[in-house]
């Protein structure tokens, strides 16, 4: 059985709908990092990547969609 580190038990968890990009910025701007498991990323992931890049927020996801990752790097690397 895994145990939870008591230091992380009080972390806030925010949920935002990537189909409503205008709802992402208020959440992303108030965080230091985002973890996404949205998939398929090619369909739902780009608005969150854009918001993270524009707000200086660290981004991590679970994708294996290499082509999509390449597009996100090409589009947002300079901004991020």
C-alpha positions in Angstrom: 0.0 0.0 0.0 1.3 3.4 -0.9 1.3 6.2 1.6 0.8 9.9 0.9 3.5 12.3 1.8 1.8 14.5 4.5 3.4 17.6 2.9 1.4 17.2 -0.3 -1.9 16.3 1.3 -2.8 19.9 1.6 -2.0 20.9 -2.0 -4.9 22.4 -4.0 -6.1 20.6 -7.1 -7.7 22.6 -9.8 -9.7 21.2 -12.7 -10.3 23.2 -15.9 -12.0 22.3 -19.2 -9.6 22.6 -22.2 -12.5 23.0 -24.5 -13.0 26.4 -22.9 -9.6 28.1 -23.2 -10.8 31.3 -21.5 -11.2 29.2 -18.4 -7.6 28.0 -18.4 -5.7 31.2 -17.9 -7.2 32.0 -14.4 -6.2 28.6 -13.2 -2.8 28.3 -14.9 -1.7 31.8 -13.9 -2.2 30.9 -10.3 0.0 27.7 -10.4 3.6 26.9 -10.7 3.1 23.6 -12.5 0.4 21.7 -14.4 0.1 18.0 -14.9 -2.2 16.9 -17.7 -3.7 13.5 -18.5 -6.3 14.9 -21.0 -5.7 12.7 -24.1 -5.9 12.5 -26.9 -3.5 15.5 -26.6 -3.6 16.3 -30.3 -7.3 17.0 -29.9 -7.5 18.6 -26.4 -4.0 19.5 -25.3 -2.9 22.6 -27.2 -4.9 25.2 -25.3 -3.4 24.2 -22.0 0.2 24.2 -23.5 -0.5 27.7 -24.9 -1.8 28.9 -21.5 1.2 27.5 -19.7 3.7 29.0 -22.1 2.0 32.4 -21.9 1.8 32.3 -18.1 5.3 30.9 -17.4 3.9 27.8 -15.8 5.7 24.5 -15.9 3.9 21.8 -17.9 4.0 18.0 -17.8 1.8 15.4 -19.4 1.4 11.7 -20.1 1.3 11.9 -23.9 3.1 9.5 -26.3 1.9 11.6 -29.3 5.4 12.4 -30.6 4.1 14.5 -33.6 2.0 16.6 -31.4 4.9 17.2 -28.9 7.1 18.4 -31.8 4.4 20.8 -32.9 4.0 22.2 -29.4 7.7 22.7 -29.0 8.0 24.4 -32.4 5.0 26.7 -31.6 5.6 27.5 -27.9 9.3 27.0 -27.1 10.3 30.6 -27.7 7.4 31.9 -25.6 7.9 29.5 -22.8 
